[in-house]
Amino acid sequence: MKENFDDALKAILKHEGGFVNHPKDPGGMTNLGVTKKVWEEWVGHPVDEKAMRALTPETVGPMYKKKYWDAVKGDEMPDGLDYLMFDFAVNAGPGRAIKTMQKAIGAAPDGAIGPKTMAALKAANQSELVAKFSAEKEAFYRSLPTFATFGKGWLRRVAEAKTHAESMLA
């Protein structure tokens, strides 16, 4: 829902943390969950480490809204699912987030949220859908070749996002 974006962004940024440049992370240099490549695409020019380290929640917020929240139709999603979709879109891409949610509701995973997908999302038992979607996210992370390095953190994130989404359902 539209009014959930600011709180969802705060929760996402808590998970994403600050500046990192882990040699095994395919995203490379990252700050507040924003990779150097994504930030360069957003601002339209190359950036250096100093610019990446200078990112703040205020500077990255509009990018998160447009590129991830809006891409998964966060404003139209039911409470809780909006946060889960946003969280997974940030971490795995909007297309994967949409397809994973479609798989969880038994819809054709085409990567687009049209009227049928939205109707199925809203008609589903929200608590069951949060659980199914979270299980699908976990299965995705376990399938990645970097799971041995980053898996513990990803699984913690899945569990925390699920708990946060469940609290939004109440």
KOLZA-632457 format. One record per residue: x, y, z of N, C-alpha, C, O in turn. Coordinates in steps of 0.02 Angstrom, whole numbers, padded with zeros to 5 digits, always signed. Layout:
REM KOLZA-632457
XYZXYZXYZXYZ;...
//
This chain:
REM KOLZA-632457
+00042-00059+00000+00000+00000+00000+00044+00062+00000+00100+00063+00026;+00017+00114-00030+00055+00175-00040+00087+00202+00025+00145+00223+00026;+00048+00200+00079+00073+00229+00142+00127+00186+00175+00155+00207+00226;+00142+00128+00148+00192+00083+00178+00263+00093+00151+00310+00065+00179;+00272+00133+00098+00338+00139+00067+00392+00162+00116+00444+00130+00120;+00380+00216+00152+00433+00243+00195+00456+00193+00247+00516+00185+00259;+00408+00159+00279+00427+00109+00329+00461+00049+00296+00509+00021+00324;+00438+00030+00237+00469-00026+00201+00541-00008+00182+00586-00050+00188;+00552+00054+00160+00619+00075+00142+00666+00072+00203+00722+00049+00198;+00641+00095+00261+00682+00092+00322+00702+00020+00338+00759+00006+00356;+00654-00026+00332+00668-00096+00346+00718-00125+00296+00763-00163+00314;+00710-00107+00232+00756-00131+00180+00827-00106+00194+00875-00144+00191;+00833-00042+00210+00899-00014+00221+00933-00044+00282+00994-00049+00285;+00893-00064+00331+00921-00099+00389+00953-00165+00367+01008-00182+00389;+00919-00201+00323+00947-00264+00297+01007-00252+00253+01056-00289+00256;+01004-00201+00212+01056-00189+00163+01122-00164+00194+01176-00179+00169;+01117-00127+00248+01177-00104+00282+01214-00050+00245+01186-00018+00200;+01277-00040+00263+01317+00014+00236+01362-00008+00179+01346-00055+00142;+01418+00025+00173+01464+00013+00117+01499-00054+00125+01525-00071+00178;+01499-00093+00070+01537-00156+00066+01565-00163-00004+01539-00135-00053;+01618-00201-00008+01648-00218-00073+01678-00287-00067+01739-00296-00072;+01635-00337-00056+01657-00406-00044+01680-00437-00110+01644-00433-00160;+01739-00468-00111+01765-00497-00174+01722-00553-00203+01725-00565-00263;+01682-00587-00162+01640-00641-00188+01569-00618-00206+01529-00657-00230;+01554-00554-00194+01488-00528-00210+01487-00506-00283+01523-00460-00302;+01445-00538-00324+01442-00519-00395+01419-00447-00406+01431-00418-00459;+01387-00418-00355+01365-00348-00361+01422-00298-00353+01415-00240-00372;+01478-00321-00324+01535-00277-00315+01522-00222-00264+01487-00234-00214;+01551-00164-00275+01546-00108-00229+01472-00089-00219+01435-00076-00267;+01451-00087-00155+01381-00077-00138+01376-00033-00076+01416-00040-00030;+01327+00011-00074+01312+00049-00014+01236+00056-00008+01202+00073-00056;+01211+00043+00051+01139+00045+00065+01101+00000+00016+01044+00013-00002;+01134-00055-00004+01103-00102-00049+01106-00083-00122+01081-00120-00164;+01135-00026-00138+01139-00002-00206+01208-00018-00235+01258+00005-00209;+01209-00058-00288+01273-00073-00320+01297-00013-00360+01258+00030-00380;+01361-00013-00371+01392+00041-00411+01359+00044-00480+01343+00098-00504;+01349-00013-00511+01319-00015-00578+01248+00015-00577+01231+00055-00620;+01208-00005-00528+01139+00021-00524+01140+00096-00512+01100+00132-00541;+01185+00119-00468+01187+00191-00454+01209+00230-00515+01183+00284-00530;+01258+00204-00552+01281+00237-00613+01225+00241-00664+01217+00292-00698;+01186+00188-00670+01128+00189-00716+01078+00243-00693+01050+00279-00735;+01067+00247-00628+01018+00294-00601+01039+00367-00613+00999+00409-00634;+01104+00382-00598+01127+00452-00604+01151+00469-00674+01160+00528-00690;+01162+00419-00715+01180+00431-00785+01252+00447-00798+01268+00475-00851;+01297+00429-00752+01368+00441-00762+01408+00395-00715+01381+00371-00666;+01473+00385-00731+01514+00344-00687+01523+00376-00618+01523+00437-00611;+01530+00334-00567+01543+00358-00500+01603+00320-00471+01618+00265-00492;+01636+00351-00423+01693+00320-00391+01675+00297-00320+01618+00305-00299;+01723+00269-00286+01710+00243-00218+01688+00299-00171+01645+00287-00129;+01717+00358-00178+01697+00414-00135+01623+00429-00143+01588+00440-00094;+01599+00430-00204+01528+00444-00217+01485+00388-00188+01431+00401-00161;+01508+00326-00195+01469+00269-00169+01466+00272-00092+01413+00259-00063;+01521+00290-00061+01521+00295+00012+01477+00352+00037+01454+00351+00094;+01465+00402-00005+01427+00461+00015+01351+00452+00009+01313+00496+00028;+01328+00395-00016+01256+00384-00023+01222+00387+00045+01249+00364+00095;+01162+00415+00046+01121+00419+00106+01052+00392+00092+01033+00385+00034;+01014+00376+00144+00945+00354+00132+00905+00404+00091+00862+00385+00051;+00917+00468+00101+00881+00519+00064+00899+00519-00011+00856+00531-00053;+00962+00506-00026+00982+00507-00097+00960+00443-00133+00944+00446-00193;+00958+00386-00098+00940+00324-00133+00864+00310-00131+00840+00269-00170;+00828+00344-00086+00756+00332-00080+00717+00338-00145+00678+00292-00161;+00725+00392-00183+00687+00397-00246+00704+00341-00296+00659+00318-00332;+00766+00319-00297+00786+00264-00341+00751+00200-00320+00725+00163-00362;+00751+00186-00254+00717+00126-00229+00642+00128-00246+00613+00077-00265;+00612+00186-00239+00540+00192-00253+00526+00176-00327+00483+00135-00342;+00561+00208-00371+00548+00201-00443+00568+00132-00468+00529+00098-00502;+00629+00111-00452+00658+00051-00482+00631-00014-00452+00630-00066-00487;+00611-00013-00389+00590-00075-00356+00518-00074-00331+00478-00117-00350;+00500-00025-00290+00432-00022-00262+00381-00015-00318+00333-00053-00322;+00391+00034-00362+00344+00045-00416+00344-00014-00465+00292-00032-00493;+00402-00044-00476+00407-00100-00523+00366-00160-00502+00343-00198-00544;+00356-00169-00436+00315-00225-00411+00246-00201-00389+00210-00238-00355;+00229-00140-00408+00163-00111-00392+00149-00110-00317+00095-00129-00295;+00200-00089-00280+00194-00088-00207+00134-00048-00182+00103-00067-00132;+00118+00006-00217+00060+00047-00195-00006+00009-00198-00053+00025-00162;-00009-00042-00242-00071-00079-00252-00073-00145-00214-00126-00177-00209;-00016-00166-00187-00012-00230-00152-00046-00228-00084-00048-00175-00052;-00072-00284-00062-00098-00288+00006-00041-00277+00057+00017-00290+00043;-00059-00254+00117-00011-00245+00171+00028-00309+00182-00001-00364+00180;+00091-00304+00192+00134-00361+00205+00164-00388+00140+00225-00397+00135;+00121-00400+00091+00147-00424+00027+00185-00369-00009+00233-00382-00045;+00164-00306+00002+00200-00250-00028+00273-00251-00003+00319-00243-00043;+00281-00260+00061+00348-00262+00090+00389-00322+00065+00447-00314+00046;+00358-00381+00064+00394-00441+00041+00415-00434-00032+00471-00452-00050;+00371-00408-00074+00387-00399-00145+00444-00348-00152+00491-00360-00190;+00440-00293-00117+00491-00241-00120+00558-00270-00097+00609-00260-00131;+00558-00304-00041+00620-00333-00014+00653-00380-00064+00713-00376-00075;+00614-00424-00094+00643-00473-00141+00663-00439-00206+00712-00459-00237;+00625-00389-00228+00643-00352-00288+00711-00319-00280+00752-00319-00326;+00722-00289-00222+00786-00257-00208+00843-00308-00209+00896-00295-00237;+00831-00366-00181+00884-00415-00174+00893-00459-00235+00949-00482-00248;+00840-00472-00274+00845-00519-00330+00819-00492-00396+00821-00526-00447;+00794-00430-00395+00767-00401-00456+00691-00404-00458+00661-00452-00436;+00659-00352-00485+00586-00350-00489+00556-00408-00528+00505-00437-00507;+00586-00427-00584+00559-00482-00624+00557-00547-00586+00507-00583-00587;+00612-00562-00552+00615-00624-00512+00565-00621-00454+00532-00671-00439;+00558-00563-00422+00511-00555-00367+00440-00569-00392+00401-00605-00359;+00422-00541-00449+00355-00551-00476+00344-00624-00495+00292-00652-00477;+00390-00654-00530+00383-00724-00550+00379-00770-00489+00341-00818-00488;+00418-00755-00437+00417-00796-00376+00350-00790-00341+00323-00841-00318;+00323-00730-00337+00257-00721-00307+00204-00756-00349+00159-00788-00322;+00208-00751-00415+00160-00785-00458+00162-00860-00448+00111-00893-00447;+00222-00887-00440+00229-00958-00427+00196-00976-00360+00163-01028-00355;+00205-00934-00310+00177-00947-00244+00101-00946-00244+00069-00981-00204;+00070-00907-00289-00003-00905-00291-00032-00951-00345-00093-00955-00353;+00012-00986-00380-00012-01033-00431-00031-01000-00497-00067-01030-00537;-00006-00939-00509-00018-00905-00572+00039-00920-00621+00093-00941-00600;+00027-00908-00685+00079-00916-00734+00135-00865-00720+00122-00805-00719;+00197-00889-00710+00252-00843-00693+00279-00806-00754+00330-00824-00782;+00243-00753-00775+00263-00715-00834+00302-00652-00817+00326-00617-00862;+00308-00636-00753+00346-00578-00732+00311-00511-00739+00342-00458-00732;+00246-00513-00752+00207-00452-00757+00148-00455-00709+00114-00506-00704;+00136-00401-00674+00079-00399-00628+00021-00365-00665+00014-00304-00666;-00020-00408-00695-00079-00384-00729-00140-00392-00684-00133-00410-00626;-00199-00381-00712-00261-00386-00672-00272-00455-00642-00297-00461-00586;-00254-00508-00678-00265-00576-00652-00219-00590-00593-00241-00617-00542;-00155-00571-00599-00109-00582-00544-00130-00541-00483-00130-00567-00427;-00148-00478-00494-00168-00435-00438-00231-00463-00404-00235-00463-00343;-00278-00486-00443-00339-00514-00414-00323-00577-00373-00350-00586-00319;-00279-00619-00399-00259-00680-00363-00222-00662-00298-00232-00695-00247;-00180-00611-00301-00144-00590-00240-00192-00567-00186-00186-00585-00128;-00241-00527-00207-00288-00499-00159-00337-00551-00133-00361-00545-00076;-00352-00602-00173-00399-00653-00153-00368-00708-00110-00403-00744-00074;-00303-00713-00112-00268-00767-00076-00272-00756-00001-00280-00700+00023;-00266-00811+00036-00258-00807+00108-00189-00775+00120-00138-00804+00104;-00189-00715+00146-00127-00675+00150-00074-00709+00193-00015-00707+00176;-00094-00738+00248-00045-00771+00292-00013-00831+00256+00048-00840+00260;-00053-00870+00221-00026-00927+00184+00019-00904+00128+00071-00935+00114;+00000-00850+00095+00040-00824+00039+00108-00798+00064+00159-00809+00031;+00108-00764+00121+00172-00742+00150+00217-00802+00162+00277-00800+00147;+00189-00855+00189+00229-00916+00203+00254-00948+00138+00312-00967+00134;+00210-00955+00089+00230-00986+00025+00283-00945-00011+00332-00972-00036;+00272-00880-00014+00320-00836-00048+00387-00839-00013+00439-00841-00046;+00387-00838+00053+00450-00842+00091+00486-00908+00078+00547-00909+00072;+00449-00962+00072+00479-01027+00057+00510-01027-00013+00563-01055-00024;+00476-00996-00060+00502-00991-00128+00566-00949-00129+00613-00965-00165;+00567-00895-00090+00627-00854-00086+00686-00894-00059+00742-00891-00085;+00672-00932-00006+00725-00973+00024+00752-01023-00027+00813-01033-00031;+00708-01055-00064+00729-01104-00114+00773-01071-00167+00823-01099-00190;+00755-01011-00187+00796-00974-00236+00866-00962-00208+00915-00976-00242;+00871-00936-00148+00937-00921-00119+00979-00984-00113+01039-00983-00126;+00947-01039-00093+00985-01102-00085+01012-01127-00152+01060-01165-00153;+00981-01106-00207+01003-01129-00273+01062-01090-00300+01092-01109-00351;+01080-01036-00268+01134-00993-00294+01203-01020-00278+01214-01048-00224;+01251-01012-00324+01319-01037-00311+01354-01001-00254+01403-01027-00227;+01332-00941-00236+01363-00904-00182+01328-00916-00115+01340-00880-00066;+01284-00967-00112+01248-00980-00050+01295-00996+00008+01283-00975+00065;+01349-01033-00006+01395-01051+00048+01425-00989+00081+01439-00989+00141;+01434-00936+00043+01464-00874+00069+01412-00829+00102+01423-00803+00156;+01355-00821+00069+01305-00772+00090+01240-00801+00117+01196-00765+00139;+01234-00867+00114+01170-00900+00130+01143-00886+00199+01083-00876+00207;+01185-00886+00249+01162-00875+00318+01127-00807+00323+01073-00801+00353;+01156-00756+00293+01126-00689+00294+01062-00687+00254+01013-00655+00276;+01060-00720+00196+00999-00721+00156+00942-00755+00193+00885-00730+00192;+00956-00811+00225+00903-00847+00261+00879-00807+00321+00819-00807+00336;+00924-00772+00354+00903-00727+00408+00858-00672+00381+00808-00654+00412;+00876-00645+00324+00835-00593+00292+00766-00619+00274+00716-00585+00285;+00762-00680+00246+00697-00709+00229+00654-00715+00292+00595-00697+00292;+00684-00741+00346+00646-00750+00408+00624-00683+00437+00567-00677+00459;+00668-00634+00437+00650-00568+00465+00598-00533+00422+00552-00502+00448;+00604-00539+00356+00555-00508+00311+00487-00542+00320+00435-00508+00319;+00487-00607+00328+00424-00644+00339+00391-00620+00404+00331-00607+00405;+00430-00615+00457+00403-00591+00521+00375-00520+00515+00322-00505+00542;+00413-00477+00481+00390-00408+00471+00324-00406+00431+00278-00369+00448;+00321-00446+00378+00260-00448+00337+00201-00474+00377+00145-00448+00372;+00213-00526+00417+00159-00553+00459+00134-00501+00509+00074-00498+00522;+00178-00460+00535+00157-00408+00582+00114-00356+00546+00071-00324+00577;+00126-00346+00483+00087-00298+00444+00017-00325+00429-00030-00286+00417;+00010-00391+00429-00056-00422+00416-00103-00413+00475-00164-00411+00467;-00075-00409+00535-00115-00408+00596-00158-00346+00601-00195-00337+00649;
//
